[in-house]
Amino acid sequence: MPRLAIAQLRPTKGDYGANLQKIGGVLAQIAKLDPPADLVVFPETATSGYFVEGGVRDVAVTAGTLFRDLTVEHEAAGAPPVDVAIGFYEVFQNHFYNSCLYASLGNASPGHASSGGAAPGIRQVHRKVFLPTYGVFDEERFVDRGREIRAFDTRWGRAAILICEDAWHSLSGTIAALQGAQLVIVPSASPARGTGMDEEGIRLPASVVRWERILRGMADEHGVWVAFASLVGFEGGKGFPGGSVVVSPAGDIVLRGPLFEEAVLTYDVDFEEITRARAEAPLLADLEVNLPHLIKSLGSGERGAGSSKRKRSVVQFDPAPNGTAPRSPLPAPRIHVVGKGVEEGDPLAIDPDLARRWLTSFLKDEVVRRRGFTKGIVGLSGGVDSSLTGFLAVEALGKENVIGVRMPYRTSSPESLDHALLVIQTLGIQSVTIDITAAVDGYLAQVEHNGDVDPTRRGNVMARERMIVLFDLSAKYKALPIGTSNKSERLLGYFTWHADDTPPVNPLGDLFKTQVRALARHVGVPEVILRKPPTPDLVPGQTTEGDFGISYDKVDRILYYLIRGMKPADVMARGFTPEEVAKVAGRLESTHWKRRLPTVAMMSQTAIGEFYLRPVDY
């Protein structure tokens, strides 16, 4: 009965040496287990981080180099003999791959696991076969595809490796099982997306729910153990959630790791359960018998057979008496529809507690671990967005490490100052108040001698002056500026370019305004702030919804549908007027430039962001 350990780690982006040391620390930690672990599974790209893009060539090593370095770490840890499965970027025969090394470290003594005395060495290198090139992924631009899935023998039994998307294809698990794998190892670096609920009613990222469904299906169908090891941490805002699992041959999750935290999971795997599971559901045996026949059908050309039959009309006619002409089509029967699809519900509903944990983990990673700051600085306007950002920053960094900055102008609402102070006092954070009136008016007086300044220009100057203050105080206090813009404002271009959206870290940028309100209420933002109309407070009496000419409740839902590719006519069918949809769509389409870096004329083969590709946190 081998003992399995899964290490869900947060690698340091692009730092092979630092990550090796962390791996060595895990080996030292499991050396204290009694009995010791037989296998430790690490996540995909554990030696470098996943989204390194053009940095693959910098962090890729040969399997031999990684084995040598792991041997050094293993000896330094004083660990007993152990097998490891570890994801890494590999260079092999002049190609780069996203790979997983399986190796035995240390000389096993007789009686260790099931095959005593196995010599150390590399047992297998699996190269990822299915490379995603959609959504946030662009793997095939940077690495080559592997070409095979192969089970292999270890000193405790037989295993196979599927890296992340390899496991999304059901055929991959089938191949592994047909080759005799008792344990399928799945290292993963899959960013969390969406919110969902598992079969037990636990709220999880939707991507985690999907992963668990895939892994349970693979284990249950083939009667195999599955070990899923997930990265933890954030890279460029994309959060790896952890939530590693061990799944039994009956398709049950017998162990689950925590979300957004590093952890080492251990479980004693009983291969007798494979025998019981396959006896109860002999699906794999059925497949082995029928596989030779099924394979023949793949190339038989029968896919197109009967296609003319499939083109028949499905309209049924009532036969007419005495051979007369057919009557009109019978009316379609009304069938009662049960289940999802009848009522969509609120598409913007979020799980506020999961969102809170997600965003505080994001701030911890991005402010402290990725950028090396201890403190964060937040411009507090007295509105719900900046207030929520302050609450999240305090939970992530501690109240002693958050600085709230009020930056009033002479026309600012006194209520804005009061509400910002309320947040400062509620959170117990350090505060600074900088009146920007002299700076703004001093500049405008030089360019407009008659004092006649367009309100929009004045508002833009105010917004940019506030960023000057925030970044200068950032340098003074060694505190990273934290942004406060929400997704609705960003999609509508309702911000001053290189001002509101300038801070390098923004926890709210993928939350619609209505979602911000829901989360703010959950974390305890004062009700007086939640109830008041949103305003940028750049012009006296100004409100955001007044500028839009439409409420946030409608704006957010129209945006939700439009950015998913829904046609305006289909959006209108959901209860919105043509004018409302046109207004939102017009702002969305006309402000793409505000969400991008400046357009640069490309003249070389090393243009930044086109050929020279490095993530912002690399």
Phi and psi in degrees as a GROMACS rama.xvg file:
@    title "Ramachandran Plot"
@    xaxis  label "Phi"
@    yaxis  label "Psi"
@TYPE xy
-67.2607  146.085  PRO-2
-94.4914  124.961  ARG-3
-103.092  138.445  LEU-4
-125.903  138.47  ALA-5
-120.15  126.313  ILE-6
-109.504  103.408  ALA-7
-90.4318  111.289  GLN-8
-114.351  160.242  LEU-9
-110.618  97.3232  ARG-10
-73.5758  157.575  PRO-11
-85.6602  122.382  THR-12
-57.456  121.435  LYS-13
74.2198  7.7965  GLY-14
-113.403  88.6581  ASP-15
-59.0437  -43.994  TYR-16
-63.6364  -45.696  GLY-17
-63.952  -37.8822  ALA-18
-71.1702  -34.1832  ASN-19
-61.6916  -40.6239  LEU-20
-63.4713  -39.8518  GLN-21
-63.7539  -41.3567  LYS-22
-62.11  -41.4521  ILE-23
-60.4217  -37.0111  GLY-24
-63.4389  -37.1496  GLY-25
-65.7027  -42.5274  VAL-26
-61.9622  -37.7836  LEU-27
-67.0994  -36.5285  ALA-28
-67.4334  -44.4561  GLN-29
-75.6868  -15.4954  ILE-30
-62.1683  -20.9273  ALA-31
-85.4136  -6.67015  LYS-32
-71.4607  146.976  LEU-33
-137.597  110.348  ASP-34
-72.4887  163.752  PRO-35
-72.25  162.9  PRO-36
-75.6612  144.068  ALA-37
-91.2912  -28.0701  ASP-38
-145.642  134.757  LEU-39
-117.59  124.267  VAL-40
-105.469  125.195  VAL-41
-106.899  160.068  PHE-42
-72.4  173.732  PRO-43
-57.4157  138.734  GLU-44
48.8022  40.4358  THR-45
-66.7409  -20.5215  ALA-46
-86.7967  -3.59676  THR-47
-147.89  -19.0718  SER-48
87.5078  158.671  GLY-49
-89.3971  -54.2267  TYR-50
-83.0599  63.6077  PHE-51
-93.2746  -13.3286  VAL-52
50.2663  -118.732  GLU-53
-66.1767  -8.24135  GLY-54
-81.2809  -0.250883  GLY-55
-54.3532  -43.223  VAL-56
-63.9701  -23.7487  ARG-57
-80.2147  -31.2375  ASP-58
-105.098  -9.96782  VAL-59
-71.2447  140.152  ALA-60
-134.87  165.865  VAL-61
-77.329  159.712  THR-62
-61.8807  -36.2903  ALA-63
-63.4998  -40.8208  GLY-64
-64.1099  -44.838  THR-65
-63.2705  -42.0133  LEU-66
-61.3803  -43.589  PHE-67
-60.4377  -45.205  ARG-68
-68.0676  -36.3173  ASP-69
-66.8344  -35.6894  LEU-70
-61.8089  -41.8755  THR-71
-62.0854  -46.7991  VAL-72
-64.1066  -39.1869  GLU-73
-63.8472  -44.0412  HIS-74
-66.161  -39.7859  GLU-75
-65.3307  -31.5673  ALA-76
-76.8221  -14.4009  ALA-77
63.7461  32.4416  GLY-78
-85.1184  151.809  ALA-79
-71.0373  170.036  PRO-80
-54.7635  138.661  PRO-81
-157.634  148.4  VAL-82
-93.0192  149.297  ASP-83
-132.383  143.45  VAL-84
-122.028  120.453  ALA-85
-142.189  129.123  ILE-86
-79.5  141.055  GLY-87
-158.903  160.241  PHE-88
-86.1623  126.663  TYR-89
-113.77  142.301  GLU-90
-109.035  125.17  VAL-91
-147.017  121.502  PHE-92
49.2333  48.8209  GLN-93
68.3981  19.8161  ASN-94
-127.606  154.926  HIS-95
-104.861  141.482  PHE-96
-137.765  155.125  TYR-97
-93.5801  107.939  ASN-98
-126.648  168.506  SER-99
-132.676  124.609  CYS-100
-92.1319  131.717  LEU-101
-113.625  122.274  TYR-102
-143.713  154.079  ALA-103
-101.624  127.853  SER-104
-111.431  132.098  LEU-105
82.0229  154.924  GLY-106
-86.5722  119.806  ASN-107
-74.5972  136.785  ALA-108
-81.5447  157.382  SER-109
-56.704  138.572  PRO-110
92.8392  -11.0234  GLY-111
-71.4959  127.202  HIS-112
52.7566  -132.734  ALA-113
-112.645  -3.21321  SER-114
-143.02  81.6944  SER-115
-59.5259  151.774  GLY-116
77.5571  12.9188  GLY-117
-64.2189  136.705  ALA-118
-78.0925  150.751  ALA-119
-66.5185  153.305  PRO-120
158.085  174.275  GLY-121
-81.794  126.652  ILE-122
-97.3042  -32.1672  ARG-123
-164.837  146.911  GLN-124
-126.473  113.652  VAL-125
-97.3541  130.138  HIS-126
-107.582  126.358  ARG-127
-54.4219  128.719  LYS-128
-88.39  -46.82  VAL-129
-100.842  111.927  PHE-130
-105.793  113.544  LEU-131
-69.3753  139.067  PRO-132
-134.235  41.1816  THR-133
-145.487  167.395  TYR-134
60.1819  -126.04  GLY-135
-88.0741  3.43779  VAL-136
-103.905  146.844  PHE-137
-151.001  44.4658  ASP-138
-60.8637  -41.484  GLU-139
-68.2784  -12.0427  GLU-140
-72.2732  -24.7497  ARG-141
-115.428  -20.3964  PHE-142
-137.385  160.957  VAL-143
-91.3639  161.414  ASP-144
-81.2229  141.444  ARG-145
-74.8295  167.694  GLY-146
-124.653  -0.0107959  ARG-147
-151.02  155.138  GLU-148
-120.584  124.476  ILE-149
-143.835  128.075  ARG-150
-76.7169  156.798  ALA-151
-149.773  159.04  PHE-152
-88.5317  143.483  ASP-153
-125.122  -178.655  THR-154
-81.5318  0.676069  ARG-155
-122.015  -11.1221  TRP-156
162.33  -154.872  GLY-157
-118.331  135.683  ARG-158
-134.592  165.602  ALA-159
-143.281  155.41  ALA-160
-120.24  133.536  ILE-161
-128.49  121.629  LEU-162
-91.222  116.887  ILE-163
43.245  -106.653  CYS-164
-61.7967  -20.5914  GLU-165
-51.3734  -37.7081  ASP-166
-77.803  -14.6559  ALA-167
-69.0845  -22.3719  TRP-168
-95.1608  117.562  HIS-169
-60.6952  -28.1982  SER-170
-61.5486  -31.1268  LEU-171
-63.1901  -46.7888  SER-172
-63.5169  -35.9771  GLY-173
-62.6941  -44.882  THR-174
-61.2244  -45.012  ILE-175
-60.4726  -45.2453  ALA-176
-67.2229  -40.5079  ALA-177
-63.3269  -26.466  LEU-178
-87.8679  6.65909  GLN-179
95.2892  11.0934  GLY-180
-64.0079  132.033  ALA-181
-94.661  -28.9182  GLN-182
-129.399  126.797  LEU-183
-103.478  121.431  VAL-184
-97.3402  126  ILE-185
-125.027  90.7881  VAL-186
-76.8213  139.449  PRO-187
-141.648  149.003  SER-188
-136.06  76.2873  ALA-189
-113.041  113.671  SER-190
-64.1407  146.244  PRO-191
-72.2617  138.35  ALA-192
-143.24  136.447  ARG-193
73.9399  -179.893  GLY-194
-130.023  133.455  THR-195
-144.912  -173.206  GLY-196
-139.98  133.771  MET-197
-83.8404  -176.941  ASP-198
-66.4107  -20.3231  GLU-199
-91.9139  3.90842  GLU-200
83.0332  13.7551  GLY-201
-85.6365  130.037  ILE-202
-78.7595  125.164  ARG-203
-139.758  162.934  LEU-204
-54.7944  139.138  PRO-205
-58.3013  -34.479  ALA-206
-66.4459  -32.7372  SER-207
-68.8356  -41.4847  VAL-208
-59.6908  -42.762  VAL-209
-65.253  -41.9457  ARG-210
-59.5392  -44.9003  TRP-211
-63.6297  -36.6445  GLU-212
-64.0939  -43.3203  ARG-213
-63.698  -45.7299  ILE-214
-68.6419  -40.0549  LEU-215
-65.8023  -38.1502  ARG-216
-64.054  -42.2635  GLY-217
-62.3838  -46.6924  MET-218
-65.3873  -44.6372  ALA-219
-67.779  -41.8156  ASP-220
-67.2342  -38.4114  GLU-221
-105.809  -6.83  HIS-222
65.4698  50.1517  GLY-223
-127.453  156.357  VAL-224
-79.1347  145.479  TRP-225
-128.931  129.85  VAL-226
-117.423  114.785  ALA-227
-111.003  117.722  PHE-228
-114.279  119.276  ALA-229
-112.29  142.08  SER-230
-63.8994  159.7  LEU-231
-126.278  150.631  VAL-232
109.906  176.071  GLY-233
-115.219  138.887  PHE-234
-130.417  112.213  GLU-235
59.0721  33.6427  GLY-236
88.2423  -12.5793  GLY-237
-89.6345  118.467  LYS-238
-98.6346  123.734  GLY-239
-85.7096  123.946  PHE-240
-88.9643  -6.7906  PRO-241
71.7263  -133.893  GLY-242
67.6293  33.1028  GLY-243
-59.221  151.386  SER-244
-138.838  155.204  VAL-245
-114.643  128.753  VAL-246
-117.531  133.082  VAL-247
-80.6266  165.932  SER-248
-63.0933  -14.4456  PRO-249
-87.4184  0.481853  ALA-250
85.0183  17.6265  GLY-251
-98.2335  137.319  ASP-252
-79.2105  111.687  ILE-253
-97.5842  -11.9277  VAL-254
-157.45  134.603  LEU-255
-134.292  132.845  ARG-256
-80.6439  163.731  GLY-257
-71.494  161.431  PRO-258
-86.9207  137.311  LEU-259
59.5058  23.7488  PHE-260
-135.013  146.757  GLU-261
-72.052  146.778  GLU-262
-164.896  156.454  ALA-263
-118.561  121.909  VAL-264
-104.105  141.012  LEU-265
-127.726  145.899  THR-266
-156.548  139.034  TYR-267
-92.0931  112.386  ASP-268
-86.3918  127.596  VAL-269
-107.822  108.975  ASP-270
-71.2746  -14.3158  PHE-271
-64.0725  -25.5961  GLU-272
-65.522  -26.7291  GLU-273
-63.1534  -45.0385  ILE-274
-60.19  -45.327  THR-275
-65.1942  -43.7853  ARG-276
-64.0312  -40.6895  ALA-277
-74.1351  -25.8472  ARG-278
-71.6258  -38.1234  ALA-279
-74.4279  -32.8067  GLU-280
-138.253  84.7567  ALA-281
-78.224  48.1825  PRO-282
-65.9877  -40.4841  LEU-283
-65.569  -39.8692  LEU-284
-63.1074  -40.8621  ALA-285
-59.9033  -42.3632  ASP-286
-66.0612  -40.8246  LEU-287
-60.9476  -36.8043  GLU-288
-69.9208  -43.2578  VAL-289
-90.7579  -11.2392  ASN-290
-56.2632  -45.158  LEU-291
-57.259  -35.6972  PRO-292
-75.0981  -39.1101  HIS-293
-66.6278  -37.1546  LEU-294
-61.1071  -36.4642  ILE-295
-60.7131  -34.0679  LYS-296
-71.9101  -19.0286  SER-297
-63.5698  -33.4084  LEU-298
-110.846  15.2752  GLY-299
-83.6166  -8.72013  SER-300
75.8822  15.427  GLY-301
-82.2695  -3.48914  GLU-302
-57.64  -38.1462  ARG-303
-88.1252  -5.42695  GLY-304
-62.2277  138.806  ALA-305
75.0901  11.9952  GLY-306
-63.9299  -31.6943  SER-307
-66.2089  -31.8304  SER-308
-67.0882  -37.6236  LYS-309
-68.7514  -16.5565  ARG-310
-86.2464  -0.774854  LYS-311
-62.4719  148.592  ARG-312
-67.5693  145.212  SER-313
-97.7467  3.94338  VAL-314
-75.4592  128.484  VAL-315
-102.422  143.36  GLN-316
-117.775  146.432  PHE-317
-80.0221  117.557  ASP-318
-55.4185  132.901  PRO-319
-87.4913  146.577  ALA-320
-71.1131  153.811  PRO-321
59.202  24.9949  ASN-322
71.326  16.4495  GLY-323
-74.4336  174.267  THR-324
-60.4876  146.828  ALA-325
-64.3223  150.202  PRO-326
-81.0925  -177.364  ARG-327
-65.3655  156.439  SER-328
-57.1678  145.183  PRO-329
-66.7493  144.528  LEU-330
-63.1933  142.017  PRO-331
-65.1132  134.633  ALA-332
-66.3685  145.195  PRO-333
-88.2862  118.556  ARG-334
-113.914  132.722  ILE-335
-72.1346  123.251  HIS-336
-91.4633  130.229  VAL-337
-120.95  137.213  VAL-338
106.609  -166.175  GLY-339
-62.103  148.677  LYS-340
107.835  -21.6541  GLY-341
-73.4534  -49.422  VAL-342
-126.368  124.877  GLU-343
-75.8056  -27.5898  GLU-344
77.3078  -169.306  GLY-345
-84.6662  111.477  ASP-346
-68.7253  -14.644  PRO-347
-100.164  5.94832  LEU-348
-65.7771  137.442  ALA-349
-126.285  161.079  ILE-350
-91.1584  105.593  ASP-351
-64.7069  -33.6291  PRO-352
-71.57  -39.8216  ASP-353
-63.5674  -41.3165  LEU-354
-62.0727  -41.808  ALA-355
-60.1405  -47.5378  ARG-356
-63.8565  -39.7473  ARG-357
-61.2685  -49.1525  TRP-358
-76.0547  -33.2039  LEU-359
-69.357  -35.629  THR-360
-63.3977  -40.7369  SER-361
-57.7851  -47.6426  PHE-362
-65.1579  -40.4642  LEU-363
-58.9943  -45.6052  LYS-364
-67.736  -49.0469  ASP-365
-74.4458  -37.6388  GLU-366
-80.6314  -49.6261  VAL-367
-90.5501  -57.4962  VAL-368
-74.9489  -41.5588  ARG-369
-82.3047  -40.0929  ARG-370
-109.852  -4.96167  ARG-371
75.4781  20.6298  GLY-372
-94.7541  152.475  PHE-373
-96.7459  -33.4006  THR-374
-113.583  157.971  LYS-375
-126.194  150.468  GLY-376
-126.34  132.956  ILE-377
-127.953  128.728  VAL-378
-78.0647  117.074  GLY-379
-101.927  117.077  LEU-380
-98.4068  -9.54329  SER-381
90.4693  1.13227  GLY-382
-94.0527  174.461  GLY-383
-70.4503  -34.5868  VAL-384
-65.144  -53.2684  ASP-385
-68.2171  -32.468  SER-386
-63.8586  -47.0045  SER-387
-60.8655  -42.1382  LEU-388
-59.1542  -41.6878  THR-389
-61.4993  -42.8551  GLY-390
-63.2008  -44.3573  PHE-391
-65.7699  -39.7161  LEU-392
-63.5669  -39.5348  ALA-393
-64.9714  -42.954  VAL-394
-65.1982  -35.6755  GLU-395
-77.9687  -40.9399  ALA-396
-109.731  -17.6734  LEU-397
94.8326  142.224  GLY-398
-63.7383  -26.0766  LYS-399
-73.3861  -10.0354  GLU-400
-113.601  15.4426  ASN-401
-122.368  132.092  VAL-402
-115.846  124.55  ILE-403
-99.5878  131.52  GLY-404
-118.555  123.581  VAL-405
-99.9312  133.616  ARG-406
-132.295  73.5882  MET-407
-75.5404  154.18  PRO-408
-114.94  162.817  TYR-409
-59.1606  -24.8704  ARG-410
-96.4357  1.8446  THR-411
-62.4928  147.316  SER-412
-69.0902  131.233  SER-413
-56.8286  -30.9677  PRO-414
-61.4792  -36.8436  GLU-415
-62.6015  -44.3597  SER-416
-62.89  -43.6497  LEU-417
-63.4946  -42.6373  ASP-418
-71.3327  -35.3433  HIS-419
-63.3227  -40.6884  ALA-420
-64.2716  -37.3245  LEU-421
-60.0513  -42.0736  LEU-422
-64.7976  -44.046  VAL-423
-59.1401  -45.1827  ILE-424
-71.0067  -38.6832  GLN-425
-62.7178  -41.0873  THR-426
-84.1764  -21.3541  LEU-427
70.5301  36.8702  GLY-428
-101.454  161.577  ILE-429
-66.018  145.568  GLN-430
-136.651  153.699  SER-431
-135.74  137.215  VAL-432
-119.337  122.297  THR-433
-123.11  114.654  ILE-434
-79.4422  120.457  ASP-435
-93.8395  6.20448  ILE-436
-58.7397  -49.5689  THR-437
-62.3993  -40.9879  ALA-438
-66.6229  -45.1122  ALA-439
-67.9803  -50.7591  VAL-440
-66.9613  -34.1964  ASP-441
-62.6145  -42.3007  GLY-442
-67.0568  -49.1382  TYR-443
-62.9826  -32.7957  LEU-444
-63.884  -28.4022  ALA-445
-78.8127  -27.8593  GLN-446
-102.389  -17.5567  VAL-447
-132.125  86.7281  GLU-448
-66.3699  -25.3369  HIS-449
-86.9266  -0.276431  ASN-450
76.5926  4.06566  GLY-451
-89.0293  95.7057  ASP-452
-115.458  131.083  VAL-453
-61.0978  133.142  ASP-454
-58.1645  -33.8939  PRO-455
-65.9505  -42.1144  THR-456
-63.9531  -43.3022  ARG-457
-60.818  -43.6001  ARG-458
-61.2716  -39.5614  GLY-459
-66.5421  -39.2312  ASN-460
-63.4234  -42.7518  VAL-461
-60.2294  -45.7229  MET-462
-63.6593  -40.257  ALA-463
-73.9123  -33.5444  ARG-464
-63.4044  -38.7437  GLU-465
-63.0331  -35.5417  ARG-466
-70.9522  -34.2572  MET-467
-59.0995  -45.6306  ILE-468
-62.7399  -47.3702  VAL-469
-62.6203  -42.486  LEU-470
-75.0804  -31.1455  PHE-471
-68.0172  -44.3429  ASP-472
-65.5728  -29.8588  LEU-473
-59.3302  -44.5495  SER-474
-66.4112  -37.2794  ALA-475
-66.7026  -46.3526  LYS-476
-96.2802  0.792062  TYR-477
53.5432  49.2181  LYS-478
-125.967  131.852  ALA-479
-76.9595  129.739  LEU-480
-64.6943  135.115  PRO-481
-114.871  125.463  ILE-482
-76.7362  162.472  GLY-483
-130.527  3.94867  THR-484
-74.8445  137.556  SER-485
-94.0675  172.283  ASN-486
-66.3347  -36.3166  LYS-487
-61.3522  -48.5356  SER-488
-62.6223  -40.58  GLU-489
-67.0311  -41.4795  ARG-490
-69.2139  -32.0357  LEU-491
-88.3612  -2.58008  LEU-492
68.7048  23.8728  GLY-493
-88.1094  63.7995  TYR-494
-160.864  162.948  PHE-495
-89.1026  124.151  THR-496
-57.5213  136.622  TRP-497
57.2686  37.4657  HIS-498
-140.315  -93.9614  ALA-499
-52.1208  -38.5515  ASP-500
-97.7293  19.3351  ASP-501
-82.333  -36.7383  THR-502
-51.1335  140.904  PRO-503
-72.1177  -15.7793  PRO-504
-130.284  129.649  VAL-505
-139.358  110.377  ASN-506
-76.2909  -18.9776  PRO-507
-101.603  -1.34894  LEU-508
-66.2561  -12.5248  GLY-509
-115.329  22.3409  ASP-510
-115.692  126.708  LEU-511
-64.9849  160.504  PHE-512
-56.9782  -41.8697  LYS-513
-64.9534  -31.9763  THR-514
-72.1541  -35.6354  GLN-515
-59.7945  -44.325  VAL-516
-60.5264  -44.2243  ARG-517
-62.081  -43.4348  ALA-518
-69.7774  -38.8327  LEU-519
-61.7454  -41.8736  ALA-520
-63.6204  -38.2305  ARG-521
-65.607  -40.4297  HIS-522
-84.36  -9.61458  VAL-523
104.881  19.3273  GLY-524
-59.969  134.1  VAL-525
-52.5322  139.836  PRO-526
-61.4347  -32.2838  GLU-527
-62.2951  -30.5696  VAL-528
-76.8209  -38.7907  ILE-529
-66.7272  -32.4715  LEU-530
-81.485  -24.0546  ARG-531
-78.667  152.638  LYS-532
-64.8703  134.979  PRO-533
-62.0425  141.497  PRO-534
-152.722  141.467  THR-535
-77.2436  -13.2035  PRO-536
56.4428  40.1045  ASP-537
-97.144  -24.4482  LEU-538
-131.392  135.171  VAL-539
-53.827  132.886  PRO-540
80.3518  0.238585  GLY-541
-73.6233  137.909  GLN-542
-129.171  150.527  THR-543
-64.0752  -47.4722  THR-544
-68.2464  -26.676  GLU-545
-66.6598  -40.3065  GLY-546
-65.3337  -38.8562  ASP-547
-70.4671  -36.2679  PHE-548
75.4662  22.3561  GLY-549
-164.202  147.765  ILE-550
-76.5483  157.493  SER-551
-62.5034  -34.938  TYR-552
-57.7096  -38.3109  ASP-553
-80.962  -43.7048  LYS-554
-54.4614  -49.3322  VAL-555
-62.9151  -39.6274  ASP-556
-72.0351  -38.3281  ARG-557
-63.3375  -44.7161  ILE-558
-60.0833  -43.6062  LEU-559
-53.6614  -46.0072  TYR-560
-73.9777  -41.1645  TYR-561
-63.9777  -43.2714  LEU-562
-76.6418  -6.08382  ILE-563
-94.6944  7.92678  ARG-564
90.9263  9.30044  GLY-565
-73.5872  139.037  MET-566
-71.6955  148.325  LYS-567
-52.2038  -38.7267  PRO-568
-63.051  -36.7483  ALA-569
-70.9189  -33.3944  ASP-570
-66.2512  -43.2189  VAL-571
-60.0848  -33.4076  MET-572
-66.1133  -12.7445  ALA-573
-95.4155  14.2356  ARG-574
107.613  14.0328  GLY-575
-109.84  149.243  PHE-576
-79.4267  157.792  THR-577
-57.0183  -36.6702  PRO-578
-66.5312  -40.6257  GLU-579
-65.4323  -45.3597  GLU-580
-65.832  -42.3578  VAL-581
-63.3137  -39.7578  ALA-582
-62.4371  -46.8732  LYS-583
-69.6262  -44.8912  VAL-584
-62.3188  -38.0226  ALA-585
-62.818  -44.4363  GLY-586
-67.6685  -39.1872  ARG-587
-61.6215  -47.2451  LEU-588
-73.7928  -26.3005  GLU-589
-92.0752  0.796372  SER-590
-123.192  18.8513  THR-591
-56.2016  -37.9403  HIS-592
-60.2959  -29.0989  TRP-593
-74.2247  -15.5543  LYS-594
-100.094  11.2915  ARG-595
-124.856  159.984  ARG-596
-70.4328  164.123  LEU-597
-55.4401  144.36  PRO-598
-75.5287  125.273  THR-599
-112.946  135.893  VAL-600
-67.9623  120.37  ALA-601
-85.3838  121.881  MET-602
-126.342  -10.0258  MET-603
-128.197  178.729  SER-604
-95.1449  13.832  GLN-605
-129.169  29.2821  THR-606
-60.0004  133.434  ALA-607
-64.989  130.11  ILE-608
84.1437  -8.75377  GLY-609
-113.398  -53.6016  GLU-610
-110.321  -43.8817  PHE-611
-83.7906  96.7024  TYR-612
-110.256  110.852  LEU-613
-135.057  129.23  ARG-614
-61.0982  159.182  PRO-615
-64.1532  -25.5682  VAL-616
-105.61  17.6947  ASP-617
